[in-house]
Amino acid sequence: MSLLAEDTEAADLGLRWKPGFAALGPAFFTELRPTPLPGPYWVGRSEAVARELGLPTDWHESKATLAALTGSMPVAGARPIATVYSGHQFGVWAGQLGDGRAIMLGETEGGLEVQLKGAGRTPYSRGGDGRAVLRSSIREFLCSEAMHGLGIPTTRALCVTGSDAPVYREEIESAAVVTRVAPSFVRFGHFEHFAANQRDEELRALADYVIDRYYPACRTTDRFDGNAYAAFLEAVSERTAALLAQWQSVGFCHGVMNTDNMSILGLTIDYGPFQFLDGFDPRHICNHSDTQGRYAFNQQPNVAYWNLFCLAQALLPLIDDQEVAVAALESYKTVFPNEFEGRMRAKLGLTEAAEGDRPLIEGVLKLLAAGKVDYTIFWRRLSGYMADGNVEPVRDLFLDRAGFDAWLLSFSQRHAGTDRALAAELMRRSNPKFVLRNHLGQQAIEASQQKDHSGVATLLALLQTPFEEHPGADAYAGFPPDWASTIEISCSS
């Protein structure tokens, strides 16, 4: 029996749905409905995502919409599903996984998949309750929109809804649901699942679906003698490399880069124990569960390549040549450093590459690491220096003044003859004033737990336009308090 929502009590969100991923057939998912939560209430909403979806301006005024996006009422025309995948977790094969607490409502006519995270148990919950807590849901909601504001490819978040229903983690917390939006939620792990089970027919169907929908140029490529699957692997590799370069340039730690948390579209996906760096520490581990430091900040580019190698192994039955599969990953080794240097040049106000840029970049990163200098504040103050010539606010960040002065001389020589105003503008567009620091998120969470959601709204407004000055909001761009270093974020977060 199909669970297509034709109920008389279904909520009409004003969206029209098409088969999308569900057209692949029942081997790829299970049809089910979300599990209702009592007494839902709004926690946060992104009007920007509402516009992307084409929702009416009064979309949030309906009690039916609130209930539907909390999983308590069917959505008209939707066919909710949970998808199956497998993956490597912390470098170890974990076998079958799947959407254990996420239920996809479907794909809109505009080509966006809509998913409820925290909407109850699925066949892939592996003994879990299928719920998300308010704490983690607020973090995901805000960071999804913060990353988009930074220009980094990401899944988006339409809203967070809450309920006083209890959820048991390390302690009793209240439940919440995040409505997530993306062109596709397909992960590396979807391919690994069918490859590991020698289900080559389904593996090919999945690859064909993703290529035809999102990578059509791979069908007509002359790369790898026209092997579309190898070209697809290369394209995913290059998107992933560009994404990692952006993460590293803004000081973003994902925290749990398992293969099932890697997007086939090169999106940032699954916001759990993430963190934006405060003091710059290349070896920083943001995930309290990561006792071996596998996902430390400076390990992220290598882990991404390792994950791509797992994807290559999964696609090998289709590529049919191991050497070709390995060759399809090769461009990662050039795309990542080139993209990273390009991002860092922009942060330095440099529009063109020149000999000596790499030592300039490496030199400042070493200085930042040696002094554990606040990463975001340094880059924003350096932008200010380029605009007004006052170096003292930047210099004050360093204990090693001589080291900084020597670097600044090289930096100034590199800018000799350049238009400082243009360079300053490039730097302001490349160095955000606001990022979602852990303590800011924690303050908003604690207020929301007392039913005060104004902090969530304030942070959302700042993070959606993080390069703007936002007069009066300097407190959100300041140094973290001492207690921020005591915040522990784990895989349950």
Secondary structure as the mmCIF struct_conf table of DSSP 4:
data_model
#
loop_
_struct_conf.conf_type_id
_struct_conf.id
_struct_conf.beg_label_comp_id
_struct_conf.beg_label_asym_id
_struct_conf.beg_label_seq_id
_struct_conf.end_label_comp_id
_struct_conf.end_label_asym_id
_struct_conf.end_label_seq_id
TURN_TY1_P TURN_TY1_P1 THR A 8 GLU A 9
STRN STRN1 ALA A 11 ALA A 11
BEND BEND1 GLY A 14 GLY A 14
STRN STRN2 TRP A 17 LYS A 18
HELX_RH_3T_P HELX_RH_3T_P1 GLY A 20 LEU A 24
HELX_RH_3T_P HELX_RH_3T_P2 PRO A 26 PHE A 28
STRN STRN3 PHE A 29 GLU A 31
HELX_LH_PP_P HELX_LH_PP_P1 PRO A 34 PRO A 36
BEND BEND2 PRO A 38 GLY A 39
STRN STRN4 TYR A 41 ARG A 45
HELX_RH_AL_P HELX_RH_AL_P1 GLU A 47 LEU A 53
TURN_TY1_P TURN_TY1_P2 GLY A 54 GLY A 54
TURN_TY1_P TURN_TY1_P3 THR A 57 ASP A 58
HELX_RH_3T_P HELX_RH_3T_P3 TRP A 59 GLU A 61
HELX_RH_AL_P HELX_RH_AL_P2 LYS A 63 ALA A 68
TURN_TY1_P TURN_TY1_P4 LEU A 69 GLY A 71
BEND BEND3 SER A 72 MET A 73
HELX_LH_PP_P HELX_LH_PP_P2 PRO A 74 PRO A 74
STRN STRN5 VAL A 75 VAL A 75
TURN_TY1_P TURN_TY1_P5 ALA A 76 GLY A 77
STRN STRN6 ILE A 81 THR A 83
STRN STRN7 SER A 86 GLN A 89
TURN_TY1_P TURN_TY1_P6 PHE A 90 GLY A 91
STRN STRN8 VAL A 92 GLN A 96
BEND BEND4 GLY A 100 ARG A 101
STRN STRN9 ALA A 102 THR A 108
TURN_TY1_P TURN_TY1_P7 GLU A 109 GLY A 110
BEND BEND5 GLY A 111 GLY A 111
STRN STRN10 GLU A 113 LYS A 117
TURN_TY1_P TURN_TY1_P8 GLY A 118 GLY A 118
STRN STRN11 ALA A 119 ALA A 119
TURN_TY1_P TURN_TY1_P9 PRO A 123 TYR A 124
BEND BEND6 SER A 125 SER A 125
TURN_TY1_P TURN_TY1_P10 ARG A 126 GLY A 127
STRN STRN12 ARG A 131 ARG A 131
STRN STRN13 ALA A 132 VAL A 133
HELX_RH_AL_P HELX_RH_AL_P3 LEU A 134 GLY A 149
TURN_TY1_P TURN_TY1_P11 LEU A 150 GLY A 151
STRN STRN14 THR A 154 THR A 154
STRN STRN15 ARG A 156 TYR A 168
BEND BEND7 ARG A 169 GLU A 171
STRN STRN16 ILE A 172 ALA A 182
BEND BEND8 PRO A 183 PRO A 183
STRN STRN17 ARG A 187 ARG A 187
HELX_RH_AL_P HELX_RH_AL_P4 PHE A 188 ALA A 196
TURN_TY1_P TURN_TY1_P12 ASN A 197 GLN A 198
HELX_RH_AL_P HELX_RH_AL_P5 ASP A 200 TYR A 214
HELX_RH_3T_P HELX_RH_3T_P4 PRO A 216 ARG A 219
BEND BEND9 THR A 220 THR A 220
HELX_RH_3T_P HELX_RH_3T_P5 ARG A 223 GLY A 226
HELX_RH_AL_P HELX_RH_AL_P6 ALA A 228 VAL A 250
TURN_TY1_P TURN_TY1_P13 GLY A 251 GLY A 251
STRN STRN18 PHE A 252 CYS A 253
BEND BEND10 GLY A 255 GLY A 255
HELX_RH_3T_P HELX_RH_3T_P6 THR A 259 ASN A 261
STRN STRN19 SER A 263 SER A 263
TURN_TY1_P TURN_TY1_P14 ILE A 264 LEU A 265
BEND BEND11 GLY A 266 GLY A 266
STRN STRN20 THR A 268 THR A 268
BEND BEND12 GLY A 272 PRO A 273
STRN STRN21 GLN A 275 PHE A 276
BEND BEND13 ASP A 278 ASP A 278
STRN STRN22 GLY A 279 GLY A 279
TURN_TY1_P TURN_TY1_P15 PRO A 282 ARG A 283
STRN STRN23 ASN A 287 ASN A 287
TURN_TY1_P TURN_TY1_P16 HIS A 288 SER A 289
TURN_TY1_P TURN_TY1_P17 THR A 291 GLN A 292
TURN_TY1_P TURN_TY1_P18 ARG A 294 TYR A 295
HELX_RH_3T_P HELX_RH_3T_P7 PHE A 297 GLN A 299
HELX_RH_AL_P HELX_RH_AL_P7 GLN A 300 ILE A 319
HELX_RH_AL_P HELX_RH_AL_P8 GLN A 322 LEU A 329
TURN_TY1_P TURN_TY1_P19 GLU A 330 SER A 331
HELX_RH_AL_P HELX_RH_AL_P9 TYR A 332 LYS A 347
TURN_TY1_P TURN_TY1_P20 LEU A 348 GLY A 349
BEND BEND14 GLU A 352 GLU A 352
TURN_TY1_P TURN_TY1_P21 GLU A 355 GLY A 356
HELX_RH_AL_P HELX_RH_AL_P10 ASP A 357 GLY A 371
TURN_TY1_P TURN_TY1_P22 LYS A 372 LYS A 372
STRN STRN24 ASP A 374 ASP A 374
HELX_RH_AL_P HELX_RH_AL_P11 TYR A 375 ASP A 388
HELX_RH_AL_P HELX_RH_AL_P12 GLU A 392 ARG A 395
TURN_TY1_P TURN_TY1_P23 ASP A 396 LEU A 397
BEND BEND15 LEU A 399 LEU A 399
HELX_RH_AL_P HELX_RH_AL_P13 ARG A 401 ARG A 414
TURN_TY1_P TURN_TY1_P24 HIS A 415 GLY A 417
BEND BEND16 THR A 418 THR A 418
HELX_RH_AL_P HELX_RH_AL_P14 ARG A 420 SER A 430
BEND BEND17 ASN A 431 ASN A 431
BEND BEND18 LYS A 433 LYS A 433
HELX_RH_AL_P HELX_RH_AL_P15 ASN A 438 SER A 448
TURN_TY1_P TURN_TY1_P25 GLN A 449 LYS A 451
HELX_RH_AL_P HELX_RH_AL_P16 SER A 454 GLN A 464
BEND BEND19 THR A 465 THR A 465
TURN_TY1_P TURN_TY1_P26 PRO A 466 PHE A 467
BEND BEND20 GLU A 468 GLU A 468
TURN_TY1_P TURN_TY1_P27 PRO A 471 GLY A 472
HELX_RH_3T_P HELX_RH_3T_P8 ASP A 474 ALA A 477
BEND BEND21 GLY A 478 GLY A 478
HELX_LH_PP_P HELX_LH_PP_P3 PHE A 479 PRO A 481
HELX_RH_3T_P HELX_RH_3T_P9 ASP A 482 THR A 486
STRN STRN25 ILE A 489 ILE A 489
TURN_TY1_P TURN_TY1_P28 CYS A 491 SER A 492
#
